[in-house]
Amino acid sequence: MKLSDAQFQGKRWLDRISHSTKQFDDWKHRFRCEKLDDYYEGKQWVESSGYEPYVTNLFYSTIQIKKPALLFKRPAFKVSSKPHLETYDPELAWKLNSLRQDMLNTLVSQNAMKFAENCEMAMIDSFFYFGIVEVGYCADWTQNPNAEHPELKEDYEENIIIGKGETIGDTYPLPENERIYIRRIPAHQFRVSYGSNWDLSQCEWCGYYDWVRASDLTSKDSGFKHTDEISVAPGNEEGKTYDPDEKDATQQGDMIKVWKVWDLRQKKQNIISTIGNVIIYQQDYKRLPLFGLKFSHRRKGWYPIPLSFNWKSPQDEYNEAREQLRTMRRRTKRLWQAMEGAIDPEEKNKAISGPDGTIITVKRPDGLQPVQNPSIDNVSEKSLIISKDEFNIVSGTSSEARGESDRTTATQANITNAKSDIREGNEREVVAEWLCSIGREVLLQSRERLTSKIWIELNTRIGAFGQDYEDIKAQWKLIDPIKDLGDEGFDDISVEIEVESLSPVVNEKSKVTFMEFLAVLNKYPQLGMNPILIREAAYRIGYRNEPVIKAFQEMAQLQMIGMIESAKANLGQLAAGQNTNLDQKTVEQMQPPTEAQLENQLANQGVPGG
C-alpha cells in the first residue's frame, strides 16, 4: 500500500526521533537522571521488604535552599532597543519600548499564563535533567494548555464510539489574554537531533511528545488534518491504568502519543501522530519558541551535566553512615549476668521488675555484674561529618545557609561564604538570561500574532525631582498591538530583569550592598561629581541599579551647585567690605591655639603634661 505524503514524512520523522531517543537514553543512563529524581523525593535506598533504612534527604533541603536565590517570584522586565538604521528615532523608540515593557509585564503577571509556576517547574527539572519552556500562541483549545476542552459525548452517552471526536455544544476561540501561553515541557519528553550542538538553535531539529485524548485529536473543530488516516483502537476501559512514561507506547486507553517537532532547517513546526505515523499539523515559524535551562555544558552534544549529578556519592555516604549508627544503637541493650546461687529468686525478680534505684541483696560481692557491650567506634561519626562537608562543597551551599553553625573560624567562614556567593551569583545570571529570552519571545509573539486590542497596565516611573509617592500611580490603557507597539526594528529589542524583581535572598544582599554604597558616597562625595567615577565605585561594590545611581549623581550635582552659589554670595560680600561666615572661619583657623587647648590636646593623646 502506497503511503500518502503526510504518512511518508511522518514516518521519516518518527525514525529520526527513534534514533535520537537512543542517544537520550544513553545520556540519561550515564548521568543517572531517573535516580537523581528519586533522590529528590527521598527514594535513596534499594527497596527491601519490611524494612526502611534511614534517609537524611540532603537533595531536597539543598534545592529548597537554592530555590529562593534563583527564583524570580515577580519578574519585572525592562525593554530597550538598539539603533539599527538611519531612520532610528530615539524619542519614538523610547515611547514604543515603554508600551512594550508595560505590555510584557502585564502579560507575565496574568494568572492564566502561570509564568512563574511554569518557570519554577522547569528550573527544578534542571537539577536532574534540564529545563525546557515553550512560548506559544494559539486561539484554539487543541494546543493551548490554558483552554477549556469541550465536552465529549463518549463521557456522558452510551453506544458512542470511542475516539471519534463527537463533542457536545460548540467550541469557541480563547479570549485574547490567553492566546500567548507558557508551557513547561517535562525534560524526559524532550529530544534533540542526533549529534547536536550545545546551542539549541544550531541543532537540526528538536521537539517533545505529548499525550492527547483520541477524541480531541479527531474532533472536527480540532484544526488537525489527515485524522481520517488515524485508526484508533477502542480504549477508555473503566480503571485503565495510564502511564505517560511507558516506553514506546503509542496509545493507552483513549490517549494517543503525538510528537511536536520544530525543523530548524525548513523553519516548520510539525505535529505527528504515532497512530498512523502521519503529520496532522504543519506551520511556518520565525524563531524557535523553545528555551532550555542548563547550568553546565558537556564537551559534546546538547544534553548537559545535571546540576545534582555530583551530589549522589556524598548523599549515599551520609545515609550509609547514619544507618550504621542506627543499627549499632538498636543492637546495643543492657544485659546482666548473675552467678548461680548468688541471688535468691525473690531478689532476682525484684531486680527484673523493680523501679529505678531498687536495692537487692546478693550473697557474693560480685554476684550480679553488667554485661559489657562492644564499644561503638567513631568511624561512622567521622563519615557523617566528612560526607556532609563534601556535599556542601559539590552543591555550593554552606552550613550557614542550612541554619547550622560552622566548625571553622570566622575568617574561613567568610571566605567560604564569599566563594559560595560567587557560584550562586553565576547560577542566578544563567536563570536571569533564560527568563529574559522567554520574556522577549512573549513580547515578540504578542506583537506579531495578537489581532485584538488588549488592556495593559501602565506604570509611571519614579525619578522626577520632587515627585511624591502618591503621584506614582498605575493605570490601564487599551492598545492595539499592531499599531501601538511599532513594527520596524522590533527584532532589535533586548529584555532585562530589573533588580527589584529578584528573590528575597537576593534582596537582602542587595540591601547590604546599597548601604555600603551609601557609606562610600558619604565618605567620598567627590565620586558623585562624575558619572564615570560614581559608576566605577558602584560596580566595584556590586551595586548596579542604574536609576538610583543616576539619582545620586543628580543630588551630588545639586549639592555642588548650592556650594558654588554660596561661595559666590560670600565673594560678593567680601567685595562690598562685609564680614562673612567664610571670613570668620578663616580667622578662627589662623588663630594660634591657647595654652589650655594645647594641654587638652596633649592629654587626649596620652602625653603627660610638663
N, C-alpha and C positions, 0 to 999 in steps of 0.2 A: 504494500500500500504506500503510495507516494505521500510524503509529508507536505503539509502546507508550509508556506514561507514562515508563518508565525511559529509553527511547530519546529521547523528546521532550526531557526535562530534560537528558539527556546532550548532545544536540546544541546546546541553548542554552548550556550551559556551555562547550563547545568553541568556539562562536562568540565568546563573551566572551574566552576565552583567546587566540584568534587575533587579536582586536582589540588586546589588551594586549601581545601579542608584538611588534606593530609599534612600539609605544611603547618597549618594551625594546630592540629593535634600533636605534632612533634614538638612544637614550641610550648604548648600547654603542658605536655608531659615533662619537658625539660625543666620548666620552672615551677612545677607542682601547683598550678594555678587553682585547681579544684581543692587541693589540700589546704592552701592558704585561705581560701574562702571558708572552709570548715573550721579552721583555727579561729577565725574571727567570731564564729558562732559558738565557740567553746568545745568543738569536737576535735580533741587533740590527742586521743588515745585510740588504739585499735580496739574495737568493741569486743568485750568478753562477757559471757553470760553471768548474771547475778552479781557483778562487782563493778563499781565505778571508781576508777583511780582519781587521785587528787589533781585538780586543774586550777592553776592561777593564770587567768587569761590576760597576759600582757598585750596580746594583739589588740583586743577590744579597748583596753584602757589607753593604749598609746594612740590609737586612731581617734578616740574621744578627746584626747589632749590636743592632737594636731588639727582637728576639725575647726575649732574656734579661731585658730590662727590663719587658716587657709580660706575659710568660707567668707563670702561677701553677702551678708544677710540681706541688706537692702542696697544693691548696687546702684550707684548714681553715675551715669555715663556722661562724658564730656566729648562733644563732637567738634572737630575742626577740619579745615581743608587746606590744601597746598596750592599755590599758584601753578597753573599749567599752561595757559595760553595767553596771548596778548590781550584778549578780551576779559581777562580776570578782573573782577571788580571787588576790592576788599570790603567795601561797605555792604554791597549786596550779599557777598559770601558770609559776612558776619550775621546778617539778618536770617539768611537761609539756615545757617548752622544752629542758630538759636531755636528755630522752629524744629529742626531735625532732632536736636538734643531733647527738647521737651517731648516730642513725639516718641522717641525711643524710650525715655524714662517712663512715659505713660504706658506704653505697651508692656514693658517688662514688669511693671508693678501690678498688672491686672491679674486677678485671681484665676481667671480661666486659662491663662498661659502657663502658670506654675513654673516660672522661670527659675526661681531659686531652688525649688524642690527637685526639678529635673537635673540641674547642675550639681546639686549636692549628691544625688544618687550616682551620677557619672563620676564624680570625684572619689566616692567610696570604691567604685569599680577599679579605679586606677591604682589602688593599693594592692590588688590581687591580679588584675589583668591590665586594662587600660580603660579610659573613659571615652565615650562617644556620645555626641549630642547632634541631633538633626534639627535644622531650621527649615520649616516648610510652609507652603501656602496651599490651601485647598478649601474651596467653598462647599465641598460635598462631604457627606458623612462617611463615605467609604474609606477615606485615607486620613482625615483629620482626627486625631485622638481626642479632641475636645468636643466632638459632635455626639449627639444623642442618636443612637441607631434606631431604625424603625422597628415596629413590632412585626413579628413573623407569624404567619398563620399556623405553622407547624408547632408552635409553642402553645396554642390555645384551641386548635380544632383537630378533630380526628380525621383519619384517612387522607392526610396531606403528605405528599411525597417529600421526604427529607432532602434538602439541598436544591430545591427548585426555585428558591428565592421569592416565594409568594408573600407579599407584605400586606399589612392592614393599614389602610389610610394612605395619605400622600406623604412624600418626603419633601423637605424644604431645604434650601441652602442655609448655611450658617450665617448668623449675624456678623457684621463687619469686624467686631472686636475679637472674633475667634478665628479669623481666616489665617492669620500668621500664628504658627504653633511651634512649640519647642518639645522635642521628644528625646528622652534618654534611651539609648539603644543598649540593651544588655551586652556586655563585651563578648560573651560566649556565642552570640548570634552574629557577630560581625566577621567579615572576611575581606582580605585584600588579594590582589593578583599575585601569582607565584613569582618569587624573586623580586619583591617590591623594594622601592626606595624608602628611606627613613621618612621622607616627606610625603604625606598622603596625596598631595596634589600632583606628585610626579609618578604615581602608580599608573598601571594600565587601566585598572577598574577597582571598584570597591563596592560593598553592599552588605546587606544583612537579611536574615529571614524573619518572617513573622507568621503568626497563626491567625487565620481568618475563618469565620463561620461560612460554611458552604453556601448558605442562602444569601449571605451578604455579598458573596462573590458573584453569584449568578443572577442576582436581582436585576430587573430591567432598569432600575434607577441607579445602579452602581457606577455606571460610566466605563465599565470594563468591556473589552472586545473579545471575540473568539471564545466566549464562555460556552457556546454550543459544542465545542470540541473537548470540554471537560466532562469526563464521565465520573460522577461522584457515586461512590459506594454507599448504600444505606448505612446510616450510623445513628448516633444520638440515643443509644440504648440507655435505659434507666440505670444509674450507678456506674456508667462507663468511666474508667479511670483515664484521666487526661494528664499526660506528662509532656510538657512543651519541650523538654530537653532530651526526649527519646531520640537516640541516634538513628539517622537515615529514615525516619518516619515521614511519610507524605500526607497521611490522613489519620486522625484519631477521633473516633466518634463522628461528629459533624464538623470538625475543624480540619482545615486544609493548610498545608505549609506553602507560603509564597515567598519568593526572593525579590527584593528590591535592589537593583544593581544600577550603578552610575558608570557609564562608559566614558572614561576620560579622554579617549581618542576622538570619538564622534560627538561628544558632548550630548549624550542622550541618556535619559533615565528609562529603565525597563523594569516592568513588574512581570515576573514569570511564575506561573502556577506549576507546582511539581506534579499535580494531577493533570495528565495530558501533555506536559512539557511544552507549554505554549505561552507565548508572550501575550498578555492580556491588556497591557497598557504601555504606552511609549510617548515621551515628550522630550523636547529640547530643553537645555538649561544653559545658563551662562557661567555660573560658578558652582563649585562643589559645595553643597549645603551641609556637609558632614565635618565635624570638628573633633579631633582626637586630643585627649589629655594624656601626656606621658611625661614622667619625671626623669627618665633616663633612656637613652637610645643604645641599641646594640650596634656593633660594627657592621652588621649585615641585616638586611630585611627591615620591615616596618615594625614588627612586633617588638615591644620594649622589654627591659628587665623590670619586672614588677617591684614596686617600692618595698613591699614587705618580704621579698624572697629571702633576704639575708637575716630576717628575724627568726626564722624557723629553728635553727640549731640552738641558739641560746634559750628559746622558749622550751624546747624539748628537754634541754639540760636542767632548766629550772624545775619543770614538772617532775622529772625523774628524781632529783634530789629531795624535793618536797614529799614525794610519795615514799621515798626510802625512810625519811624521818617519821612519817606517819605509820609505816609498817613496824619500825622499831618501837615506837611508842605503844602500839597495840599489842605487840608481843611481850612487852615488859609488864609483869604483875608481881605483887608481893606474895612470897611463899615463906612458910616457917617449917623448921624441922625440929622434931621432939624426940629425945632419947626414950627408948622403951622403958616403961616403969618409972620415968622421972616425973610424970604428971598424972594425978588422979583423973578419972573420966569426968568428974564434975568440974574440975578446974579447966580441963580441955574444952568442954562445952562453953564455959564462961569466956575463954579466950576467943572462941569462934564467933559467938553470938553477942558478946558483951559490947557495950558502948566504948567510945574512945576514952582511954585512961583507965580501963579496967585493970585491977590488980589480981594476979593469980598466984597460987602457991606452988612451988616446984620442990622436988626432993633433992635436986642437984643444982649447983650454981649454973651449969651450962646445959640444963635440961631442955631449954627452948631457945633456939637460935634462928635468926632470919637467913633465908637462902639468898646468896648474892647473885644478882642478875649480871649478865655481861655488860660492861660499860659501853656507852654509845660514843663512838669516836666523832671527831669534829670534821671529818671529810665531807659529809653531806652539808653541814652548815657552811663550810667554805665554798662548796659548789653553789649554794644558793646565792652567796654574795658575788662570786665571780660571774655566774651566768646572768645575774641581774645587771651588773656593770656592763657586761658585753652587750646585752640587749639595749641598754641606754646608748651605747656607742654606735651600734649599727642603725638604730632607729632615729638617732639625732635628738633624743629627749634627755632631760636632766632630772635628777632627783627632786629638785625644787619644783619642776613642772608637775611632778606627780604628787606634790604635797608632802614630800619626805625631807628629812634633814640629811645633809651630805656629810660624809666622813672626812672630807678634805678640808684644807684651810680656806679662809675667806678669799685669799688671792687666787688659789687654784679654782675655787668655785666660780669666781668672777670670770676667769679665763674660759672655763668650760661653758658658762652661760653665753659669753660673747661669741664663741665659735658656734654654739647651738643657734643663736640668733641669726648668724650669717647664713647658716644652712637653711634655717626656716625662712629667712627672707628670700633666698633664691627659689625655694619651692613656692612661696607666695607670688613671686613675679611670674612664674610659669602659669599659675592659676589665673592671675590677672590678665595676662596676654591671651589666654584661652577664652576667658569671658569677654574680652574686648572683641575678639574675632567673631564670637557668637552674636554680640550686640550689633556689630557692624552689618552682619548678614540680615538680622532682623530689620534693621533700618533700610537696607537696600531692597529687600523683598517687599517691604511695605510701600516703598516709593514706586517700585516697578509694577506691582500687582494689584494693590488696593484700588478699587474703582469708585467707591462711595466715600462720602465725606465722613470724617471721624473727629470726635471730640478729644482734644489733648489738653493737658494741664500745663499752664504757663507759670513759670516760677521766676519772680523778679530777683535779679542777682544782687547780693549785698556788695557795697563798695562805694556808694555815693557819699560824699562828705556831708556829715550832719544827718545822715539818714537814721531814723529811729526804727526799732524792731517792729513796731506796729505798722510801719509803712511797707514792710516786706510781706506781701500778700500773694496767695496763689489764686489764679483764676483759670477759667476754662474757655477754650476757643474752638469753634467748629472750622476745620480746614479741609481743603481739597488736596489730597496727597500729590496729585499730578501737577496741579497749578501752583500750589504754595511752597512745595519743597524744592522746586528747581530741577532741571534735568542736566544741563551742560556741566561736565566735570564732576558729576555726582560720584563716580567711582573713585575720585581722588580724596574722599573723606577719610579721616582717621578717627578712631574711637579710643578714649582712655577712661580709666576709672578714677574718680576723684578720691582724695584722701578721706573725706568724711564718710565714705561708704565702706570702710574697712571693718574688720571684725572687732568685737570687744577687746580681745587680747592686743590687737594692733593699735586700737585707740588708746589703750593705757600706755603703751610705749610711745605713741605719738605725743601724748600729754607730757611725758618726761622730756622728750626731745624739744617740745615747744618751750617749756620752762627753761631749759638750758640755752636755747636760742635767745630768749628774753634776757637772761643773765649776761650773755656775751654782748648784746647790744647796749645794755646799761653800762657795762664796763668800758666798752669801746664804741662810743656814739659816732665816731667818725666813719664807721663802716657804712652807716646809713646814707652817707653823702654821695655814694657812687653805686650804681646798680650792679656793677661787676663785683665790687667788694662785698656787698651785702649777700649776694647770691653765693659767692665763694664761701663765705662764713656759714651760710645756711646749709649748703650741700656738704661741707666738711662735718657738720654736726649731724646731718641726716634729716634735716627738715626741708621739705620740698613743696610746701603749699604756696604756689605762686601768687594767688590773690592776697594772702596775708603778708608775704614778703614785700609785695608792691605797696601795700598799705603802710607797713613800717617805714619804707623808704619815703613815702609822701609825708608821713608825720615828721621824720627827721628833717626833710627839706623845709617844712613849715616852721619847725623849731629854729632852723638856721636863718630863715627869713626874719623871724622875730628877733633873733640876736643881732642881725645886721641892722634892722630898723632901730633897735635900742642903742646900738653903737653910733648910728647917725645922729640920733637925738642928743646923745652925750657930746658928740663933736660940735653940734650946733650950740649947746650951752657953753662949751669952752670958748667958742669963738665970740660969744656975747659977754664973756667975762664972768659967767655964773659958775658957782660951785656945783659939782655933780657927784653922784654916787661913785663914779669912776675916779674922781679926784680924791675923794675921801679914802677909798680902798688903796689908792696908790700911796697916799701919805702914811697910812697905817702900816703898809708893808715896808716903807723906807725908815720908819722909826726904829732905833736900836732897842733891844729888849732891856727891861729893867733888871735890877739885881734880884728881886723877888722872883721874876719869871725865869731867870737862869737857874736859881736854886730849885724851883719846882721841876724844871726840865731835867736837871741832873738827878733829882730824887726819883723821878719816874723811870729814868734809865738805869737806876741801881747804882749810881756813882755816889760815894759818900761825900758829904759837904766838907768844907775846909775847917 
